[in-house]
Amino acid sequence: MTKEEEEYYDAYFDMFHTTGWKQFIDEINDIINGFRIEDIKDEKHLSLVQGQLQMLTRTANFEDGLRNTYDDLTEDIDAS
């Protein structure tokens, strides 16, 4: 892994340890859990809700995805 790649991941890992990040993810999860199928009015609204949920879910799962990618990269390096 290059120095730049290591700095890239370290910056994110530092951010993930902050209270602000934890608050942000808690709020994102509250929004995700607040969606109710009963509130969907029509197909257009359904498409909008699906897009919103997709983006919110990607944001909520960002930390896990980044950590998994980092772990995969470091395992490949260790295996070499």
C-alpha positions in Angstrom: 0.0 0.0 0.0 1.4 3.4 -0.9 1.9 6.2 1.7 -1.0 8.2 0.0 -3.3 5.2 0.3 -2.4 4.7 4.0 -3.0 8.4 4.7 -6.3 8.2 2.9 -7.6 5.4 5.1 -6.1 6.9 8.3 -8.0 10.1 7.7 -11.3 8.2 7.5 -10.5 6.0 10.5 -9.7 9.1 12.5 -13.1 10.6 11.5 -15.0 7.4 12.3 -13.8 7.7 16.0 -15.3 11.2 16.5 -18.5 11.9 18.3 -19.8 13.9 15.3 -19.5 10.9 13.0 -21.4 8.7 15.5 -24.1 11.3 15.9 -24.4 11.6 12.1 -24.7 7.9 11.6 -27.3 7.6 14.4 -29.4 10.3 12.8 -29.1 8.7 9.4 -30.3 5.4 10.9 -33.2 7.2 12.6 -34.2 8.7 9.2 -34.0 5.2 7.6 -36.1 3.7 10.3 -38.6 6.5 10.1 -39.7 5.6 6.6 -43.1 3.9 6.5 -44.6 2.1 3.6 -48.0 3.4 4.6 -46.9 6.9 3.7 -46.0 6.1 0.1 -48.6 7.8 -2.1 -47.9 6.6 -5.6 -45.3 5.1 -7.9 -43.5 8.4 -8.3 -43.3 8.8 -4.6 -42.1 5.2 -4.3 -39.2 5.8 -6.7 -38.3 8.9 -4.7 -38.3 7.0 -1.4 -36.3 4.1 -2.9 -33.6 6.6 -4.1 -33.5 8.3 -0.7 -33.2 5.0 1.2 -30.5 3.8 -1.2 -28.4 6.8 -0.5 -29.0 6.9 3.2 -28.2 3.2 3.5 -25.0 3.7 1.5 -24.0 6.4 3.9 -24.9 4.4 7.0 -22.8 1.5 5.7 -19.8 3.6 4.4 -17.6 2.9 7.5 -18.1 -0.9 7.3 -17.4 -0.9 3.6 -14.2 1.2 3.9 -13.0 -1.0 6.8 -13.7 -4.2 4.8 -11.8 -2.8 1.8 -8.9 -1.8 4.0 -8.8 -5.2 5.6 -8.9 -6.9 2.2 -6.0 -4.8 1.0 -3.9 -5.4 4.1 -4.6 -9.1 4.0 -3.4 -9.3 0.4 -0.2 -7.5 1.4 0.3 -9.8 4.4 -0.2 -12.8 2.2 2.5 -11.7 -0.2 
